[in-house]
Amino acid sequence: MTIKTYAPEVIAAQPIGAWSGEAYRRVVGGLREQLAVEGLTQPHWWTLNHAAGRPGGWNRAALTERLTPYDDQDTAFDAVFDDLIARGWLTEDADGGFTLTEEGEAGRLRARERNLRVHERTHEGIDPEDFVTTVNVLRRMVANLGGNGDLPG
């Protein structure tokens, strides 16, 4: 898809909040739409990835604390955890640690493929260096306004 070209001074005068907000709504909307095909929400997705990355290493309290800053839907994380356990996608050991089951890993991989398609579509026609510059500019803006401009760890 092509977009109209404007003079740099016209672009520089654009409201960053409007454009970053529209980009957020489009990207997150696309991801949420694809996750919904699997009956998942973003918090489900985040939980699956964290459990896959550190089997048994996340319990309810630690994972809720980790994910809450990214949540914009007032998610009841215990309900998400319980849903994944009820599906047979996640187990909770005696110490409270979460581990994916084979079914959970299969579901995570299906959702990952769907999300990758959104990612690829989002990046169409964007030079990787421009993407890096854009993310770094947004990180700086976040930090300038009192937020944490560091990448999630």
N, C-alpha and C positions, 0 to 999 in steps of 0.2 A: 504494500500500500504506500502510495506517495503522499507526502504532505507538502503544503505550500511553503516556500522559502520567504523569510522576512529579513529585514536589515537587523544587524546585531543590536542597534539601539532600541529597536522595537521589542525584540526578545528580552533585552535587559530590563525593560519597564514592565514586564509581565508579573502578575501576582504569584509568587512561588507557592503560597498556601493553596491557591485555587488549583494550580497544576499538580502539585504533590498530592493534594487530596483526591483529585480525579484519578491520578495514576494509582494511588492506594486502592480506591474503590474498584477500579477495573482489574487490577492484579489480584487482589484478595477475593473479589467476586468470582473471577475465573477459577481460582484455586478452590474456593468453597463449593462452587458448582461441580467441579470434578470430584471432590471428596464426597459430596452428597450421593454420587452414583454408587459409592461403596457403603452408603449409610453412615458416613463419618463426618465429623466437624473438624475444624482446625485443632481444637484441644485433643481430640482423639488422635489426630495425625502426630501432634507434638509428643503425646504420650508414647505412641508406638515407636517413634524414632529414638526417644530417650531410653526406653526399655531395651531397644535393639542395640544401642550404643554402649550400654553399661548394664548387662543382665544382672539382676539382683541388686544393683547399686542405687536404685531410686525407690524410696518409699513414698507413701501418700503425702506426708508433710513436706519432705524435701522437694518432690516434684511439683506440688502445688505452689510452693514458694518460688521455684525456678520459672514456672510458666505464667504465673499471674501477671507479671509486668507486660506480657505480650497479648494478654486477653482483653478484648474490647466488648465482650458480650456478657460480662458478669457470670462466667461459667461456674457451675458447681462441679469442681473437679472430682470430688468423690463419686458423683453420679457418672462421670465419664469413665473413671477407673472401674466402677462396678459394672458398667455396660460392657466394657471390653472383657472383663472377667466372665460375665454371663454369656457372651458370645463364644467363649473358649479361645479368645485371642491373647489373653494375658493371664498369668498366674501370679499369686501373691504368696511368697513363702512365709515360714513361721516368724521370720524377723521383719516381715512387711515389705521385703524387696520384690520388685516387679520383674518378670521375665516373659518374653514373648513365647507363645506356643508356635508350632509349625503353621497352624491356621493363621495366627496373628502375623507371622512373618510373610506368609503368602498374601494376606490382605494388605500389609504395608507395602510390599513390592508392587502390587496392582495399583495402589493409590500413588505410589512414587512415579510410576509410568505415566499416569494421568497428569500429575503435577509437572513432570518434565515437559509434556506437550505444551502446557500453559507457559512454562519458562521459555521454551524455544520460541513460541509465538511472541512473547513479550520482547525478546531480544532480536527479532527479525529486523534487519536493516540498521542495527546499532553496532558500531565498531566497538570491540572489547575495551579499547583505551577510553572511549567516550563513556562507556558504562562505568569504568573505574573512576573516572573524573566525576561523574554525576554522583556516585555513592559517596565519594570523599567530600564533595561540596555539601551534600545533605548531612553528612556526619558533622561537618564543621558548623552548619547552621544549628543543628541540634545542640551541640556543645555551646555555641554562642548564646543560646537561649536557656542555658542551665541544665540541659539534659546530658546523658551519657553518650558521647560520640564514639565510644569504643565498640568494636565488633562484639557480638555475643560470644561468651566463652564457653 
